Each structure stands twice: as structure tokens, then as C-alpha cells.
């Protein structure tokens, strides 16, 4: 008979040592096992899945690894490397939020506690990796997690919704915000700065952006309102979009947007194209919001700026959308400052009442040939701590000195908190009201101008006499129309014509329904009743 193989002595010694380590060195405390170094021990026993997952969660909460719950997902904070020759000597402050997957969670569970499985061969507990089943089961517990909730991440101090200063790094339970300065030291912002402190800080901010050729004082006010918004957007339920426009390229639009992003993150603004379709835009918006960027730039807008998704993101605290490749809906916070740049940008539709426009005009034929004594992006990075502290000092002083926002500005529906935190302190500092730009946006909206001219002509032609859509089209089809009738026909053909360029009764009816009750230029469309089961319409002068 062949001689039996001798056991591997080294392997046997290792198994014996491992068995001794597993059984002899653990310390029991409050019904739990710990290693002598204090690491918790979990022994995987078949049939005890719920209790084991509970214990794994407990170990995760007690560890120094930050994993949070965010809607129906687990998330973690990462520091993204944004290469730039301007900040190559230090990390940028760009923090991101990524979804925790089963592989990462399995590794994390293995890292935060020591796992053991029973080994029948050696009749002892053997060290093992965390079972993948534990991670999968825990991820499936959406709605039952005990982990802290995460709304946003920041890399610079900010103001909480109650106006207090958030400047201590780490997780802030009041706001569910995680703050990591990424190695940057920011000056302490006083809780009760004086008015003189605020004016000194405001002067510093104004001088920092003085090199931009703003067209008017209102444009400068819009710019400074965006500066303040960039550092407190995480503490606001909503904020208007900022559009930076100019008559020619290379005027400094993107530079200004980058400066705002540098204040908030330490890196230039991540840019995205203006999506061709609303469906594409909705998916892109969800992806951007999931990333958690404090500032996002829609760059080089070359057509009228509009979109229901933008209106929703700007005025709602959360944005709900179906993720690509998934069936369930995901809800994410919308606390991101959205900027847009372009030449002669037109803001149309409902977006007009949610947008501030800042106009830059270098007043030279070739603005790209201008020379400057320093690189403004580099300067912003170097002076970011002082500028962020200055912005917070202005806003905090307004709160600390007991000023009342309505003593300086009127309320702005949908953006009341923004008005209190950003707009009122600016006017308090003798700055123009940034909302004065809304009048210019309204005047330049071609859709509004078209709407106004149609109802002016309608009232001139029909006065207050109710008409059905069919009666209107029949009347305008008469030969030898008047000048007003002819112009009204041409304008209606632009908005309600069918594929044969003929006025459509159904389309006119739908257009009137959409414009019902909308006040413009002292007029509004009203539904007057019915005639032969068809709605009748009139254009009335508004009151007040």
C-alpha cells in the first residue's frame, strides 16, 4: 500500500492558531463579542439572518465610516479629483454623493467587524468575510434603516435655514448636511456681526467682482445675489436660476459662473449642454442632482430657455424621477444653484418668473483680445476662504441686527426664504434690488409679447362680445378684413394653425384655455359661457 501523505504541518499550526484566536481571545460584553482591540465580532449562524443583519447595522453605525440613507438608497460621500493647473498643489473641495452597492457594503461590513463561520472540519469558529447575503438583505431594508439621513454635502461653511452658521466639520444633525472643508481653513464667522462688519465684508465682495463689465447696477446686483446664493444654497428650500448673458462670445460669462462654483466648491462649475428634449433633460437633471453638485452650469444656450423640469427643480425641495434602468421612482433634494450662459439668452414661458438675468457687455469688438493682470480663477481659489466668510458675514449680520426683510423688499412668491436670506441683505447694503431684472426678462419674452398683442387685437376687434373659437375663425376669414383683423389672423396662424397653415378651431380653443385668467398688459382671457355646447370667450380689461 502506498504510504499515507503526511499532513501539512504549517497548515495544521495555522488552523490551530486561528482556532485559538477565535475561541480564546474574544471578550463578551453586554451579550456581544469583541476582540481585545475592541472590534465587534459577528458569528454567522444559519437561521439567524434578521438578528445578524441588525448587528451588522449596529457595527456600521458605531464605526467611523460614513454611510447615509438617501431616499431609497444608501449613499456615501466621496472627494472627487478635479484636475486643474490652478489647484494642483491641493485637493479641490468638490464632494460628491455616490450610491452604495452590494460589493462596497460587503467590504465595509468586513472592515467594521470581525466575521466568523463555524468550521465543521476543525470544530471551531474560523474568520471569514462578511457574507454577500448580509449586504443584499440590508440594502433591501429601505425605509427601515437606522443610519443618519443625508440631504447634501458642502465643502465650505454655510447658513442653516434658521440663519445660524454651520461651520463645524462633520455631520450636522439639524440640517442632515455633511461638511468637509477638504483641508481648507476658513475664517470663523461671528454669530453676531455688526452692520459695520457687514459693510466691510460687502465691500470686499463687490471689489472681488468689480472687473466684470456689468451693463447696469441691476445686473451687478443680480451678480452679487448669485454670489451670496452660491454659499447658502444648501440651506434654502428654493432659489432662482441665474442666467449670465452677453451680446458677443468671450465676454466673461463662463468665467463668472466658474467663480461662483469656486466659492462653493473650490473648483470651476461642471458644465452640461441644454438637452434637446424634455425627456432627456429630466434624466440628466436626476443624474446631476444625485451627484450632489452645489453649482451646475447649463453652458452655451443657443435657443429660448424653457422647460417644465427646470421650473420644478427651481421651486420644489425635491425632484422625483425614474432612474434609467430601474422601475422605481427616486426622490432627490434640489438644493443646487443652477446657472445658464449664452449670447442673447431669451427666457420664455413659466421660467420667466423663476429666473434672474445678469448682462455682461465688454463693449469692444474683440473681447477675446483683452488682457488682464492676473488669472481671476486662480485668485478666487486663493482668496476663497475670505470671500466665503465675507458673504456669510453680510447675511448673518442682517439676521443678527434684527432687520426685517419686508422693510427693504417685497416678497417674491416661491422664493420667500431666498428673499429673506439673500435679496434683503443686499438691498440693506444699498445695492439695487436684483428682482428688478424680472421686468427686463418679461419685456424680452417673445411668447409674452405675442400673447399680449393677440389679446389686444382681439379686444379691439370683438370688444367684450363673447365668441366661440369657430365664430372667431369664421369672422376672420371674411374678405377685405380691416388692418387689425388682418394682423390678428397672421398672429393666430403662428400659434394655432394646422399642418395646412389654416386656423384650427380645436387648437384655438386649447390656446384660449391655457391663457384663461392670465393677466398681461391690463387684459385677460375669460370664459364667458357656452353656445351650442361650445365654449365662448371674451377678452376683458383687468381690475387692479
C-alpha positions, 0 to 999 in steps of 0.5 A: 500500500502506498504510504499515507501523505503526511499532513501539512504541518504549517497548515495544521499550526495555522488552523490551530492558531486561528482556532485559538484566536477565535475561541480564546481571545474574544471578550463578551460584553453586554451579550456581544463579542469583541476582540481585545482591540475592541472590534465587534465580532459577528458569528454567522449562524444559519437561521439567524439572518434578521438578528445578524443583519441588525448587528451588522447595522449596529457595527456600521453605525458605531464605526467611523465610516460614513454611510447615509440613507438617501431616499431609497438608497444608501449613499456615501460621500466621496472627494472627487479629483478635479484636475486643474493647473490652478489647484494642483498643489491641493485637493479641490473641495468638490464632494460628491454623493455616490450610491452604495452597492452590494460589493462596497457594503460587503467590504465595509461590513468586513472592515467594521467587524470581525466575521466568523463561520463555524468550521465543521472540519476543525470544530471551531469558529474560523474568520471569514468575510462578511457574507454577500447575503448580509449586504443584499438583505440590508440594502433591501431594508429601505425605509427601515434603516437606522443610519443618519439621513443625508440631504447634501454635502458642502465643502465650505461653511454655510447658513442653516435655514434658521440663519445660524452658521454651520461651520463645524466639520462633520455631520450636522444633525439639524440640517442632515448636511455633511461638511468637509472643508477638504483641508481648507481653513476658513475664517470663523464667522461671528454669530453676531456681526455688526452692520459695520462688519457687514459693510466691510465684508460687502465691500470686499465682495463687490471689489472681488467682482468689480472687473466684470463689465456689468451693463447696469447696477441691476445686473451687478446686483443680480451678480452679487445675489448669485454670489451670496446664493452660491454659499447658502444654497444648501440651506434654502428650500428654493432659489432662482436660476441665474442666467449670465448673458452677453451680446458677443462670445468671450465676454466673461460669462463662463468665467463668472459662473466658474467663480461662483462654483469656486466659492462653493466648491473650490473648483470651476462649475461642471458644465452640461449642454441644454438637452434637446428634449424634455425627456432627456433633460429630466434624466440628466437633471436626476443624474446631476442632482444625485451627484450632489453638485452645489453649482451646475452650469447649463453652458452655451444656450443657443435657443429660448430657455424653457422647460417644465423640469427646470421650473420644478427643480427651481421651486420644489425641495425635491425632484422625483424621477425614474432612474434609467434602468430601474422601475422605481421612482427616486426622490432627490433634494434640489438644493443646487444653484443652477446657472445658464450662459449664452449670447442673447439668452431669451427666457420664455414661458413659466421660467420667466418668473423663476429666473434672474438675468445678469448682462455682461457687455465688454463693449469692444469688438474683440473681447477675446483680445483683452488682457488682464493682470492676473488669472481671476480663477486662480485668485478666487481659489486663493482668496476663497476662504475670505470671500466665503466668510465675507458673504456669510458675514453680510447675511448673518449680520442682517439676521443678527441686527434684527432687520426685517426683510419686508422693510427693504423688499417685497416678497417674491412668491416661491422664493420667500426664504431666498428673499429673506436670506439673500435679496434683503441683505443686499438691498440693506447694503444699498445695492439695487434690488436684483428682482428688478431684472424680472421686468427686463426678462418679461419685456424680452419674452417673445411668447409674452409679447405675442400673447399680449398683442393677440389679446389686444387685437382681439379686444379691439376687434370683438370688444367684450362680445363673447365668441366661440373659437369657430365664430372667431375663425369664421369672422376672420376669414371674411374678405377685405378684413380691416388692418387689425383683423388682418394682423390678428389672423397672421398672429393666430396662424403662428400659434394655432394653425394646422399642418395646412397653415389654416386656423384650427378651431380645436387648437384655438380653443386649447390656446384660449384655455391655457391663457384663461385668467392670465393677466398681461398688459391690463387684459385677460382671457375669460370664459364667458359661457357656452353656445351650442355646447361650445365654449365662448370667450371674451377678452376683458380689461383687468381690475387692479 
